[in-house]
Amino acid sequence: MICGYARSSDDAERDAAVRVLEEHGCDVVSADAGSRVFLDEVVASASDADTVVVPSLSLLAPDVRGVLDALARIERTGATFMALEEGIEAAPGDPFFSHMGALSKVASRARSRTIRNGMGKARAKGGSVGRPAADSSALEEAISMKESSEFTVREIVKATGVSKATLYRHLGKAGAGDT
């Protein structure tokens, strides 16, 4: 089966993409406004006998990371992949997929390096790195409210601004004698 997919928040672009996929002879055409629901359905139903077709890589996902993720998911199904505008046709094991995997690693490492560099610069300037610590007075109030059993967690979170996770993390520490 030939499965066509396009993703665009622009109605005219999405309609044009559907026409291109229908003209290409796709048996099934799915297009969405960016929710990935149809992409998930296409990938879930694809097998090694299928071909997943997109009018353009830019209509597969909104960014490079999304494109690389979608391509990896498509390759795992065993389906052939086609991007019409770019003239790409790749079966599983095709060098195209390994090249895209390599680009994914490059992008991931670049993001990590940028984050680490930013954290290093913040530390060098004396700044803090990571999430700010919870307000100690609000945390104490949240713990006492929880221990009183008079309030629900939702009420405590709303009244104090302390997140549910932070509250439970500190309750666990208090229960272990680590206060």
C-alpha positions in Angstrom: 0.0 0.0 0.0 1.2 3.5 -0.7 0.4 5.8 2.3 0.7 9.5 1.8 1.2 12.0 4.7 1.5 15.7 5.0 1.5 18.1 7.9 0.8 21.8 7.7 -1.0 24.4 9.7 -1.8 26.2 6.5 -5.1 25.0 4.9 -4.1 25.9 1.3 -0.6 24.2 1.7 -2.2 21.1 3.2 -4.9 20.9 0.4 -2.1 21.3 -2.2 -0.1 18.5 -0.5 -3.1 16.2 -0.5 -3.6 16.8 -4.3 0.1 16.0 -4.9 -0.2 12.8 -2.9 -3.4 11.7 -4.7 -1.8 12.5 -8.1 1.1 10.3 -7.1 -1.3 7.4 -6.7 -1.3 7.1 -2.9 -3.9 4.5 -1.7 -4.4 6.3 1.6 -3.8 10.0 2.2 -3.6 11.5 5.7 -3.0 15.2 6.4 -3.2 17.1 9.6 -2.7 20.6 11.0 0.3 19.6 13.2 -1.1 17.2 15.7 0.9 14.2 14.5 -2.2 12.0 15.0 -2.2 10.9 11.4 1.5 10.4 11.3 1.3 8.1 14.3 -1.5 6.2 12.5 0.5 5.9 9.3 3.6 4.7 11.1 1.5 2.3 13.3 -0.1 0.7 10.2 3.0 0.6 7.9 4.8 -2.6 7.2 7.6 -3.8 4.9 5.2 -4.1 2.0 4.2 -0.4 2.2 5.6 2.9 1.0 5.2 6.1 3.1 5.2 9.2 0.8 5.4 12.9 1.7 5.3 15.7 -0.8 8.3 17.3 0.9 10.5 16.6 4.0 9.3 20.0 5.3 5.7 18.6 5.4 6.8 15.5 7.4 7.5 17.5 10.6 7.9 21.1 11.7 11.6 20.9 12.5 14.7 18.9 11.7 14.5 17.0 14.9 10.9 16.0 14.2 11.8 14.9 10.6 14.7 12.8 11.9 12.5 11.2 14.5 9.7 10.4 11.9 12.3 8.9 9.5 13.7 6.6 12.2 10.1 5.5 13.1 9.3 4.8 9.4 12.5 2.9 8.9 11.7 0.7 11.9 8.4 -0.4 10.3 10.3 -1.7 7.3 8.4 0.5 4.9 10.0 2.3 2.0 10.1 6.1 2.3 9.6 8.7 -0.4 9.9 12.5 -0.4 8.7 13.7 -3.8 10.1 17.2 -3.9 13.6 16.1 -2.8 13.5 13.1 -5.1 14.2 10.7 -2.2 13.3 7.1 -2.3 14.8 4.9 0.5 14.1 1.3 1.5 15.1 0.1 5.0 18.9 -0.3 5.2 19.4 2.4 2.5 22.3 4.7 3.3 19.8 7.6 3.4 18.5 6.3 6.8 22.0 5.9 8.2 22.9 9.4 7.0 19.8 10.8 8.7 20.7 8.9 11.9 24.1 10.4 11.8 22.6 13.9 11.4 20.3 13.2 14.3 23.4 12.4 16.5 25.1 15.6 15.3 22.1 17.7 16.1 21.7 16.1 19.6 25.4 16.6 20.4 25.3 20.2 19.2 22.2 20.9 21.5 24.0 19.2 24.4 27.2 21.2 23.8 25.3 24.5 23.6 23.5 23.7 26.9 26.7 22.7 28.6 28.5 25.9 27.4 25.6 28.0 28.6 25.7 26.4 32.0 29.4 26.9 32.2 29.1 30.6 31.3 26.4 31.0 33.9 28.5 29.4 36.6 31.5 31.5 35.6 29.4 34.6 36.1 28.3 33.4 39.5 24.8 32.5 38.3 22.8 29.5 39.4 22.3 26.6 37.1 19.1 24.5 37.0 15.7 25.0 38.5 15.4 27.6 41.2 15.0 26.1 44.7 11.5 26.1 46.1 10.6 29.0 48.5 11.4 27.5 51.9 8.5 29.3 53.7 6.0 28.1 51.1 7.4 24.6 51.3 7.1 24.5 55.1 3.5 25.7 54.8 2.7 23.1 52.2 4.2 20.3 54.4 2.3 21.4 57.4 -0.9 21.6 55.4 -0.4 18.1 54.1 0.4 16.7 57.5 -2.7 18.3 58.9 -4.8 16.1 56.6 -7.3 19.0 56.2 -6.4 19.9 52.6 -6.1 18.0 49.3 -2.9 18.1 47.4 -4.6 20.2 44.7 -5.6 22.8 47.4 -2.1 22.8 48.8 -0.5 23.4 45.4 -2.9 26.2 44.6 -2.5 27.9 48.0 1.3 27.7 48.2 2.6 27.5 44.7 4.7 24.5 45.6 4.5 21.8 42.9 3.0 18.4 43.8 6.4 16.7 42.9 8.3 19.1 45.2 5.9 18.5 48.0 6.1 14.7 47.8 9.9 14.8 47.4 10.2 16.8 50.6 7.6 14.8 52.4 9.7 11.7 51.6 12.8 13.3 52.9 11.0 14.4 56.1 9.7 10.9 56.6 13.2 9.4 56.2 14.6 11.8 58.9 16.6 13.8 56.4 15.1 17.2 57.2 
